[in-house]
Amino acid sequence: MRRPPAVLVLAAAATASAVLAGCATPEAERDAVDTAALRFARHAESSDHAAACRLLAPPTRQALAQDPGPTCEAGLTDAALPAPGRVRTTDVYGHQARVVLEHDTYFVTWFPDGWKVRAAGCTPRPERPYDCRVKGD
């Protein structure tokens, strides 16, 4: 019986490693979502609303600029988001995610340039959608 060449054995091992590494993808995605949420939280909490607005989803930035307006930064100030605290849980569903923090909940969406906060200042309501202070269409 002929043994496979070493190159084929190495290729098979590399393929198996890549497949197994793919199993870690959900954890890496959760980490990326948490990072985006916590960056937004840090900027919003420190009143660096210009930086916080850059981390919002485009529809959310537009909504804040229109209501209450006149800019995203002013709208974010008006929203008076609570201090979020630490991440409790993160659920990723494809291109959407929910980050439950100690004192707030964020909804995060994937865009070509990364994860962006689509809604913040969200509180759950029994049998109804979350009520969010900051949200986009």
N, C-alpha and C positions, 0 to 999 in steps of 0.2 A: 504494500500500500504506500502510495506517495504522500509525503507530508506537504501541506500548502507552503508556498514560499513565505518567508518572514514578512514580506511587505503586505501580503494578504491578511496575515494574522494581526499585524499592527493596524491595518485599515479597519478590520472588524472590531478591534478593541477601541479604536477612536470613534467609530460609529456608535458602539454601545455606550461609551462615555458621553457622547453628545446627547443620546436619547435620555440617559439618566440625568444629565444636567438640565434637560428640558423640564424635568419634574420639579425643579427648584424655581421655575419661572413664576408661579403664583406668589411665592414668598418675595421674590425680587419685585414683582409688580406692586404688592402691598407696601413694600419699603419705599418705592418710588411715589406712590400715592401719599403715604405718610409724610414723606419729605416735602412734597408740594403743599400739603395742608399745613404742616408746621412752619414752613417758610412764610406762607400767607399769614398765619396766626401771629408769628413774631413781628412782622411788619405792621399788621393792623394794631396789635397791642402796643407797639412803640410809637404809634401815630405817624409812621412813615407810610401814609396812605398812597403816595405816588407809587412806591414799590409794591404795596399790597395790590393796587389796581392792576399792575402789570401781571400779577399772578392769577387774576380772575379770568374766567371764560369771556370771550368777546361779547356774547349777548348780555352777560351780567354787567360788564363795564358799561355797555350802552344803556342798559336799564337804569343804572345808578346815575348816569349823566343826564338822563331825561327825567327821572322821578326819584328823588326830589331835585336833582340837578344842583347847580348848573354844570358840575363836573363829577366824574367818578369819585374823586377825592372828597368832595363836599358830601356826596351821597353816602360814602363810607363813614365819614365823620358823623353824619346824621343818624346812621344805623345804630351807633353805640353798641357794637358787638360785645358780648361778655368775654371776660378772660377765659380762654378755652380750656386750659389745663392740659393734662397729659392725654395721649391717645389710649382709649380703652379697647376699641375693636375697629377693625377695618375690613370691609367687605368689598370685593371687587367682582363686578359682573360685566365681563367684556370690556367695553370702553367707558363704563360708569362705575363709580365707587361711592361708598358711604363711609365716612370717618366719624366714629362716635368718640367724642372727647369727654373729659370730666364734666365740663360745663357748657358744652355746645355740640352741635352736629354739623358737619360739612358734607356737601355732595360735590364730588370731583369728577370731571370728564376728561377723556383723552382727546387731545388735539394733535395735529402734526408736529407742533413744537413742544409737546409734553403735556403733562397733567395740569389742569387748571381748575380752580375752585369755581363751581357753578352756583352754589348756594351756601350761605353761612348764617349763623344766628338762628338755626333751625331747632324747633321743639316739636316732639311727637304729639299727635292728637289721636286719641283712640278712634279706630275705624275710619280715619280720614288721613289725607296726606299731611306731611310735616308743614308747619307754619314757619316760614323763613323771612328774616328781616332783609336779607340781601339775596336776590335771585334774578336770574335771567329767563327769558322766554325759551 
